[in-house]
Amino acid sequence: MSETNTQPNSFTDKKNIMWVLLSGAMATMFIVLLFTPGGSDANSTLSVYSAMLWCGIFLATVFRYINKNGWIGFIVGSVIGMLIQMLSVMFV
């Protein structure tokens, strides 16, 4: 008698909240680092791409979680990340 135990694949499961939390934590970390002194300087290791990337990944996972198109979420998140980068240059 064999039992089949099917386990869900956490990489393809759109309703896995862990990916939303992890990408949100990374996006938050890079946004906070942008507003630290020297974080948005021209010779800083942080660039516009880090904020764009992680905000894009975060919103892509949120959009997939609510059954929307993840690519649209990535584009919206990337634009938000770019705007946050521009704001950090003005305020720091």
Chimera marker file (.cmm) of the C-alpha trace (Angstrom):
<marker_set name="trace">
<marker id="1" x="0.000" y="0.000" z="0.000" r="1" g="1" b="0" radius="0.5"/>
<marker id="2" x="1.673" y="3.170" z="-1.153" r="1" g="1" b="0" radius="0.5"/>
<marker id="3" x="0.537" y="6.617" z="-0.256" r="1" g="1" b="0" radius="0.5"/>
<marker id="4" x="1.151" y="9.530" z="-2.541" r="1" g="1" b="0" radius="0.5"/>
<marker id="5" x="2.035" y="12.630" z="-0.638" r="1" g="1" b="0" radius="0.5"/>
<marker id="6" x="2.023" y="15.614" z="-2.959" r="1" g="1" b="0" radius="0.5"/>
<marker id="7" x="3.806" y="18.621" z="-1.584" r="1" g="1" b="0" radius="0.5"/>
<marker id="8" x="3.292" y="22.021" z="-3.183" r="1" g="1" b="0" radius="0.5"/>
<marker id="9" x="6.230" y="23.602" z="-4.974" r="1" g="1" b="0" radius="0.5"/>
<marker id="10" x="6.982" y="26.794" z="-3.077" r="1" g="1" b="0" radius="0.5"/>
<marker id="11" x="8.691" y="28.383" z="-6.085" r="1" g="1" b="0" radius="0.5"/>
<marker id="12" x="5.647" y="28.221" z="-8.336" r="1" g="1" b="0" radius="0.5"/>
<marker id="13" x="2.938" y="28.696" z="-5.698" r="1" g="1" b="0" radius="0.5"/>
<marker id="14" x="1.474" y="32.168" z="-6.292" r="1" g="1" b="0" radius="0.5"/>
<marker id="15" x="-0.197" y="32.199" z="-2.892" r="1" g="1" b="0" radius="0.5"/>
<marker id="16" x="3.027" y="31.705" z="-0.924" r="1" g="1" b="0" radius="0.5"/>
<marker id="17" x="3.224" y="34.799" z="1.292" r="1" g="1" b="0" radius="0.5"/>
<marker id="18" x="6.893" y="34.137" z="2.104" r="1" g="1" b="0" radius="0.5"/>
<marker id="19" x="8.070" y="35.564" z="-1.244" r="1" g="1" b="0" radius="0.5"/>
<marker id="20" x="6.090" y="38.763" z="-0.623" r="1" g="1" b="0" radius="0.5"/>
<marker id="21" x="7.599" y="39.153" z="2.842" r="1" g="1" b="0" radius="0.5"/>
<marker id="22" x="11.170" y="38.424" z="1.753" r="1" g="1" b="0" radius="0.5"/>
<marker id="23" x="11.102" y="40.762" z="-1.232" r="1" g="1" b="0" radius="0.5"/>
<marker id="24" x="9.404" y="43.445" z="0.875" r="1" g="1" b="0" radius="0.5"/>
<marker id="25" x="12.144" y="43.183" z="3.480" r="1" g="1" b="0" radius="0.5"/>
<marker id="26" x="14.854" y="43.537" z="0.828" r="1" g="1" b="0" radius="0.5"/>
<marker id="27" x="13.092" y="46.510" z="-0.780" r="1" g="1" b="0" radius="0.5"/>
<marker id="28" x="12.726" y="48.158" z="2.626" r="1" g="1" b="0" radius="0.5"/>
<marker id="29" x="16.402" y="47.590" z="3.401" r="1" g="1" b="0" radius="0.5"/>
<marker id="30" x="17.567" y="49.259" z="0.180" r="1" g="1" b="0" radius="0.5"/>
<marker id="31" x="15.164" y="52.169" z="0.599" r="1" g="1" b="0" radius="0.5"/>
<marker id="32" x="16.397" y="52.781" z="4.159" r="1" g="1" b="0" radius="0.5"/>
<marker id="33" x="20.011" y="52.580" z="2.977" r="1" g="1" b="0" radius="0.5"/>
<marker id="34" x="19.306" y="55.211" z="0.336" r="1" g="1" b="0" radius="0.5"/>
<marker id="35" x="18.340" y="57.707" z="3.032" r="1" g="1" b="0" radius="0.5"/>
<marker id="36" x="21.439" y="57.141" z="5.167" r="1" g="1" b="0" radius="0.5"/>
<marker id="37" x="24.214" y="59.744" z="4.866" r="1" g="1" b="0" radius="0.5"/>
<marker id="38" x="26.267" y="58.972" z="1.780" r="1" g="1" b="0" radius="0.5"/>
<marker id="39" x="23.850" y="56.332" z="0.574" r="1" g="1" b="0" radius="0.5"/>
<marker id="40" x="22.833" y="58.181" z="-2.560" r="1" g="1" b="0" radius="0.5"/>
<marker id="41" x="26.230" y="59.678" z="-3.463" r="1" g="1" b="0" radius="0.5"/>
<marker id="42" x="27.584" y="59.153" z="-6.957" r="1" g="1" b="0" radius="0.5"/>
<marker id="43" x="30.385" y="56.892" z="-5.701" r="1" g="1" b="0" radius="0.5"/>
<marker id="44" x="28.095" y="54.880" z="-3.426" r="1" g="1" b="0" radius="0.5"/>
<marker id="45" x="27.630" y="51.164" z="-3.920" r="1" g="1" b="0" radius="0.5"/>
<marker id="46" x="23.877" y="51.716" z="-3.981" r="1" g="1" b="0" radius="0.5"/>
<marker id="47" x="22.525" y="52.702" z="-7.329" r="1" g="1" b="0" radius="0.5"/>
<marker id="48" x="19.197" y="53.475" z="-8.890" r="1" g="1" b="0" radius="0.5"/>
<marker id="49" x="19.129" y="49.885" z="-10.064" r="1" g="1" b="0" radius="0.5"/>
<marker id="50" x="19.012" y="48.386" z="-6.576" r="1" g="1" b="0" radius="0.5"/>
<marker id="51" x="15.931" y="50.385" z="-5.574" r="1" g="1" b="0" radius="0.5"/>
<marker id="52" x="14.310" y="49.782" z="-8.941" r="1" g="1" b="0" radius="0.5"/>
<marker id="53" x="15.071" y="46.058" z="-8.847" r="1" g="1" b="0" radius="0.5"/>
<marker id="54" x="13.874" y="45.300" z="-5.329" r="1" g="1" b="0" radius="0.5"/>
<marker id="55" x="10.799" y="47.528" z="-5.456" r="1" g="1" b="0" radius="0.5"/>
<marker id="56" x="9.975" y="45.901" z="-8.790" r="1" g="1" b="0" radius="0.5"/>
<marker id="57" x="10.419" y="42.396" z="-7.418" r="1" g="1" b="0" radius="0.5"/>
<marker id="58" x="8.341" y="43.276" z="-4.361" r="1" g="1" b="0" radius="0.5"/>
<marker id="59" x="5.404" y="44.597" z="-6.346" r="1" g="1" b="0" radius="0.5"/>
<marker id="60" x="5.685" y="41.729" z="-8.826" r="1" g="1" b="0" radius="0.5"/>
<marker id="61" x="5.243" y="39.258" z="-5.962" r="1" g="1" b="0" radius="0.5"/>
<marker id="62" x="2.371" y="41.306" z="-4.534" r="1" g="1" b="0" radius="0.5"/>
<marker id="63" x="0.632" y="41.400" z="-7.916" r="1" g="1" b="0" radius="0.5"/>
<marker id="64" x="1.114" y="37.649" z="-8.382" r="1" g="1" b="0" radius="0.5"/>
<marker id="65" x="-0.215" y="37.087" z="-4.862" r="1" g="1" b="0" radius="0.5"/>
<marker id="66" x="-3.447" y="38.933" z="-5.726" r="1" g="1" b="0" radius="0.5"/>
<marker id="67" x="-3.709" y="37.124" z="-9.097" r="1" g="1" b="0" radius="0.5"/>
<marker id="68" x="-2.687" y="40.068" z="-11.273" r="1" g="1" b="0" radius="0.5"/>
<marker id="69" x="0.020" y="40.246" z="-13.932" r="1" g="1" b="0" radius="0.5"/>
<marker id="70" x="3.431" y="40.164" z="-12.227" r="1" g="1" b="0" radius="0.5"/>
<marker id="71" x="5.113" y="42.059" z="-15.078" r="1" g="1" b="0" radius="0.5"/>
<marker id="72" x="2.818" y="45.038" z="-14.533" r="1" g="1" b="0" radius="0.5"/>
<marker id="73" x="3.709" y="44.946" z="-10.840" r="1" g="1" b="0" radius="0.5"/>
<marker id="74" x="7.403" y="44.844" z="-11.692" r="1" g="1" b="0" radius="0.5"/>
<marker id="75" x="7.088" y="47.892" z="-13.962" r="1" g="1" b="0" radius="0.5"/>
<marker id="76" x="5.096" y="49.858" z="-11.375" r="1" g="1" b="0" radius="0.5"/>
<marker id="77" x="7.567" y="48.898" z="-8.641" r="1" g="1" b="0" radius="0.5"/>
<marker id="78" x="10.551" y="49.877" z="-10.778" r="1" g="1" b="0" radius="0.5"/>
<marker id="79" x="9.062" y="53.308" z="-11.419" r="1" g="1" b="0" radius="0.5"/>
<marker id="80" x="8.385" y="53.741" z="-7.702" r="1" g="1" b="0" radius="0.5"/>
<marker id="81" x="11.968" y="52.665" z="-6.914" r="1" g="1" b="0" radius="0.5"/>
<marker id="82" x="13.336" y="55.201" z="-9.388" r="1" g="1" b="0" radius="0.5"/>
<marker id="83" x="11.226" y="57.973" z="-7.825" r="1" g="1" b="0" radius="0.5"/>
<marker id="84" x="12.421" y="56.988" z="-4.351" r="1" g="1" b="0" radius="0.5"/>
<marker id="85" x="16.009" y="57.166" z="-5.610" r="1" g="1" b="0" radius="0.5"/>
<marker id="86" x="15.397" y="60.697" z="-6.917" r="1" g="1" b="0" radius="0.5"/>
<marker id="87" x="13.821" y="61.731" z="-3.603" r="1" g="1" b="0" radius="0.5"/>
<marker id="88" x="16.736" y="60.342" z="-1.621" r="1" g="1" b="0" radius="0.5"/>
<marker id="89" x="19.178" y="62.502" z="-3.573" r="1" g="1" b="0" radius="0.5"/>
<marker id="90" x="17.153" y="65.624" z="-2.711" r="1" g="1" b="0" radius="0.5"/>
<marker id="91" x="16.706" y="64.878" z="1.002" r="1" g="1" b="0" radius="0.5"/>
<marker id="92" x="20.109" y="63.515" z="2.007" r="1" g="1" b="0" radius="0.5"/>
<link id1="1" id2="2" r="1" g="1" b="0" radius="0.2"/>
<link id1="2" id2="3" r="1" g="1" b="0" radius="0.2"/>
<link id1="3" id2="4" r="1" g="1" b="0" radius="0.2"/>
<link id1="4" id2="5" r="1" g="1" b="0" radius="0.2"/>
<link id1="5" id2="6" r="1" g="1" b="0" radius="0.2"/>
<link id1="6" id2="7" r="1" g="1" b="0" radius="0.2"/>
<link id1="7" id2="8" r="1" g="1" b="0" radius="0.2"/>
<link id1="8" id2="9" r="1" g="1" b="0" radius="0.2"/>
<link id1="9" id2="10" r="1" g="1" b="0" radius="0.2"/>
<link id1="10" id2="11" r="1" g="1" b="0" radius="0.2"/>
<link id1="11" id2="12" r="1" g="1" b="0" radius="0.2"/>
<link id1="12" id2="13" r="1" g="1" b="0" radius="0.2"/>
<link id1="13" id2="14" r="1" g="1" b="0" radius="0.2"/>
<link id1="14" id2="15" r="1" g="1" b="0" radius="0.2"/>
<link id1="15" id2="16" r="1" g="1" b="0" radius="0.2"/>
<link id1="16" id2="17" r="1" g="1" b="0" radius="0.2"/>
<link id1="17" id2="18" r="1" g="1" b="0" radius="0.2"/>
<link id1="18" id2="19" r="1" g="1" b="0" radius="0.2"/>
<link id1="19" id2="20" r="1" g="1" b="0" radius="0.2"/>
<link id1="20" id2="21" r="1" g="1" b="0" radius="0.2"/>
<link id1="21" id2="22" r="1" g="1" b="0" radius="0.2"/>
<link id1="22" id2="23" r="1" g="1" b="0" radius="0.2"/>
<link id1="23" id2="24" r="1" g="1" b="0" radius="0.2"/>
<link id1="24" id2="25" r="1" g="1" b="0" radius="0.2"/>
<link id1="25" id2="26" r="1" g="1" b="0" radius="0.2"/>
<link id1="26" id2="27" r="1" g="1" b="0" radius="0.2"/>
<link id1="27" id2="28" r="1" g="1" b="0" radius="0.2"/>
<link id1="28" id2="29" r="1" g="1" b="0" radius="0.2"/>
<link id1="29" id2="30" r="1" g="1" b="0" radius="0.2"/>
<link id1="30" id2="31" r="1" g="1" b="0" radius="0.2"/>
<link id1="31" id2="32" r="1" g="1" b="0" radius="0.2"/>
<link id1="32" id2="33" r="1" g="1" b="0" radius="0.2"/>
<link id1="33" id2="34" r="1" g="1" b="0" radius="0.2"/>
<link id1="34" id2="35" r="1" g="1" b="0" radius="0.2"/>
<link id1="35" id2="36" r="1" g="1" b="0" radius="0.2"/>
<link id1="36" id2="37" r="1" g="1" b="0" radius="0.2"/>
<link id1="37" id2="38" r="1" g="1" b="0" radius="0.2"/>
<link id1="38" id2="39" r="1" g="1" b="0" radius="0.2"/>
<link id1="39" id2="40" r="1" g="1" b="0" radius="0.2"/>
<link id1="40" id2="41" r="1" g="1" b="0" radius="0.2"/>
<link id1="41" id2="42" r="1" g="1" b="0" radius="0.2"/>
<link id1="42" id2="43" r="1" g="1" b="0" radius="0.2"/>
<link id1="43" id2="44" r="1" g="1" b="0" radius="0.2"/>
<link id1="44" id2="45" r="1" g="1" b="0" radius="0.2"/>
<link id1="45" id2="46" r="1" g="1" b="0" radius="0.2"/>
<link id1="46" id2="47" r="1" g="1" b="0" radius="0.2"/>
<link id1="47" id2="48" r="1" g="1" b="0" radius="0.2"/>
<link id1="48" id2="49" r="1" g="1" b="0" radius="0.2"/>
<link id1="49" id2="50" r="1" g="1" b="0" radius="0.2"/>
<link id1="50" id2="51" r="1" g="1" b="0" radius="0.2"/>
<link id1="51" id2="52" r="1" g="1" b="0" radius="0.2"/>
<link id1="52" id2="53" r="1" g="1" b="0" radius="0.2"/>
<link id1="53" id2="54" r="1" g="1" b="0" radius="0.2"/>
<link id1="54" id2="55" r="1" g="1" b="0" radius="0.2"/>
<link id1="55" id2="56" r="1" g="1" b="0" radius="0.2"/>
<link id1="56" id2="57" r="1" g="1" b="0" radius="0.2"/>
<link id1="57" id2="58" r="1" g="1" b="0" radius="0.2"/>
<link id1="58" id2="59" r="1" g="1" b="0" radius="0.2"/>
<link id1="59" id2="60" r="1" g="1" b="0" radius="0.2"/>
<link id1="60" id2="61" r="1" g="1" b="0" radius="0.2"/>
<link id1="61" id2="62" r="1" g="1" b="0" radius="0.2"/>
<link id1="62" id2="63" r="1" g="1" b="0" radius="0.2"/>
<link id1="63" id2="64" r="1" g="1" b="0" radius="0.2"/>
<link id1="64" id2="65" r="1" g="1" b="0" radius="0.2"/>
<link id1="65" id2="66" r="1" g="1" b="0" radius="0.2"/>
<link id1="66" id2="67" r="1" g="1" b="0" radius="0.2"/>
<link id1="67" id2="68" r="1" g="1" b="0" radius="0.2"/>
<link id1="68" id2="69" r="1" g="1" b="0" radius="0.2"/>
<link id1="69" id2="70" r="1" g="1" b="0" radius="0.2"/>
<link id1="70" id2="71" r="1" g="1" b="0" radius="0.2"/>
<link id1="71" id2="72" r="1" g="1" b="0" radius="0.2"/>
<link id1="72" id2="73" r="1" g="1" b="0" radius="0.2"/>
<link id1="73" id2="74" r="1" g="1" b="0" radius="0.2"/>
<link id1="74" id2="75" r="1" g="1" b="0" radius="0.2"/>
<link id1="75" id2="76" r="1" g="1" b="0" radius="0.2"/>
<link id1="76" id2="77" r="1" g="1" b="0" radius="0.2"/>
<link id1="77" id2="78" r="1" g="1" b="0" radius="0.2"/>
<link id1="78" id2="79" r="1" g="1" b="0" radius="0.2"/>
<link id1="79" id2="80" r="1" g="1" b="0" radius="0.2"/>
<link id1="80" id2="81" r="1" g="1" b="0" radius="0.2"/>
<link id1="81" id2="82" r="1" g="1" b="0" radius="0.2"/>
<link id1="82" id2="83" r="1" g="1" b="0" radius="0.2"/>
<link id1="83" id2="84" r="1" g="1" b="0" radius="0.2"/>
<link id1="84" id2="85" r="1" g="1" b="0" radius="0.2"/>
<link id1="85" id2="86" r="1" g="1" b="0" radius="0.2"/>
<link id1="86" id2="87" r="1" g="1" b="0" radius="0.2"/>
<link id1="87" id2="88" r="1" g="1" b="0" radius="0.2"/>
<link id1="88" id2="89" r="1" g="1" b="0" radius="0.2"/>
<link id1="89" id2="90" r="1" g="1" b="0" radius="0.2"/>
<link id1="90" id2="91" r="1" g="1" b="0" radius="0.2"/>
<link id1="91" id2="92" r="1" g="1" b="0" radius="0.2"/>
</marker_set>
